[in-house]
Amino acid sequence: MKENLILRRETHLDQLVDKLREERVRRVIAPMLDGTDLSRHVSPDNIQYVIDLGLIHRTNRGLQITNPIYQEVIPRELSYVVQLNLESHFQPAWYINDDGSLDMDKLLAAFQDFFRQHSEHWVERFDYKEAGPQLLLQAAIMLWKCKK
């Protein structure tokens, strides 16, 4: 159900993507994606704005992305173009076992090699540069899941 909703790109999810392009949203979301603390330069007004948008909420563990769909959509959307570009670098046949399962050793070794060779080029394409390595990995994972 969740996957179908995400793949259909419902209108409110397109609006979410549009909001992710705003600088004041990026300043709050980027550290959450890359696992760092919010910068001292993030204003309380920006945090409240992102809360008011319904993208995040406060919990006893700090700020969290609001719901499981947003937790999946946000990194997917931020890495969508990279996912498309990665398709030319990874052909699925070599990392899928005969039983349809993933050969994780081959997959991770290939990703490590790809990352060593191309990460600087790819990471620079992200609006959320601080979270670039995580978004690149997310793009690869989404590509591999879709090819499965």
C-alpha positions in Angstrom: 0.0 0.0 0.0 2.7 2.5 1.0 4.8 1.6 -2.0 1.9 2.1 -4.4 1.1 5.5 -2.9 4.7 6.6 -3.3 5.0 5.3 -6.9 1.7 7.0 -7.9 3.2 10.3 -6.7 0.0 11.6 -5.2 -0.5 15.4 -5.4 0.5 16.0 -1.8 3.7 14.1 -2.3 4.5 16.4 -5.2 3.9 19.4 -3.0 6.3 17.8 -0.4 9.0 17.6 -3.1 8.4 21.2 -3.9 8.8 22.2 -0.2 12.1 20.2 0.0 13.7 22.7 -2.4 13.2 25.6 0.0 16.4 26.7 1.7 14.7 27.0 5.1 13.4 23.4 4.8 16.8 22.1 3.6 18.6 23.6 6.6 16.4 21.5 8.9 16.0 18.3 6.9 19.6 17.9 5.7 21.1 17.4 9.2 18.3 14.9 10.0 19.2 12.9 6.9 22.9 12.9 7.5 22.7 12.2 11.2 24.3 15.4 12.4 23.1 18.0 14.9 21.1 21.0 13.7 23.4 23.8 13.1 23.4 26.8 15.4 22.5 28.7 12.2 19.1 27.1 12.0 16.6 29.5 13.3 13.8 28.3 15.6 11.4 29.9 13.0 12.7 27.5 10.3 12.3 24.6 12.6 8.7 25.7 13.4 8.0 26.2 9.7 9.0 22.6 8.9 6.9 21.4 11.8 4.0 23.4 10.6 4.4 21.9 7.2 3.9 18.5 8.8 7.2 17.2 7.6 8.7 16.7 11.1 7.5 16.6 14.7 9.1 16.7 18.1 9.5 13.4 20.0 11.2 12.4 23.2 14.2 11.5 20.9 14.3 14.9 19.2 13.0 15.9 15.8 11.8 13.1 13.6 10.3 12.9 10.1 6.6 12.8 10.7 5.5 9.5 9.2 6.8 6.3 7.5 5.8 7.5 4.0 7.7 10.8 4.4 10.6 8.9 5.9 10.8 7.0 2.6 9.7 9.7 0.2 12.1 12.4 1.3 15.4 10.5 0.7 13.9 9.0 -2.5 13.0 12.3 -3.9 16.3 14.0 -3.0 18.1 11.2 -4.8 15.7 10.6 -7.7 17.9 12.0 -10.5 20.9 10.1 -9.2 18.8 6.9 -9.2 18.0 7.4 -12.9 21.7 8.1 -13.7 22.8 5.1 -11.7 20.8 2.8 -13.9 23.4 3.0 -16.6 26.2 2.0 -14.1 24.5 -1.0 -12.5 22.9 -3.8 -14.6 20.9 -6.1 -12.3 21.9 -9.5 -13.7 25.3 -9.7 -12.1 24.1 -9.0 -8.5 20.9 -11.2 -8.5 21.3 -14.8 -7.5 19.5 -17.6 -9.4 16.8 -17.7 -6.7 16.1 -13.9 -7.1 17.9 -12.9 -3.9 20.5 -10.2 -3.9 24.2 -11.1 -3.8 25.1 -8.6 -1.1 28.8 -9.2 -1.3 28.9 -8.4 -5.0 26.5 -5.5 -4.6 28.4 -3.8 -1.8 31.7 -4.3 -3.4 30.4 -2.8 -6.6 28.9 0.2 -4.8 32.2 0.7 -2.9 34.1 0.8 -6.1 31.6 3.1 -7.8 31.6 5.4 -4.7 35.4 5.6 -4.7 35.5 6.5 -8.4 32.5 8.8 -8.7 31.3 10.1 -5.3 32.7 13.6 -5.6 31.0 14.1 -8.9 27.6 12.7 -7.8 27.5 14.3 -4.3 27.9 17.7 -5.8 24.6 17.3 -7.7 22.6 17.1 -4.5 20.9 20.2 -3.1 21.5 18.6 0.3 25.3 18.2 -0.1 25.9 17.3 3.5 23.7 14.3 3.1 25.0 13.5 -0.3 26.8 10.2 0.5 23.7 8.9 2.3 21.5 10.0 -0.6 23.8 8.3 -3.1 23.6 5.1 -1.2 19.8 5.5 -0.9 19.6 6.0 -4.7 21.5 2.8 -5.3 19.4 0.9 -2.8 16.2 2.2 -4.4 17.5 1.3 -7.9 18.4 -2.2 -6.7 15.0 -2.7 -5.0 13.2 -1.6 -8.1 15.2 -4.0 -10.3 14.6 -6.9 -8.0 
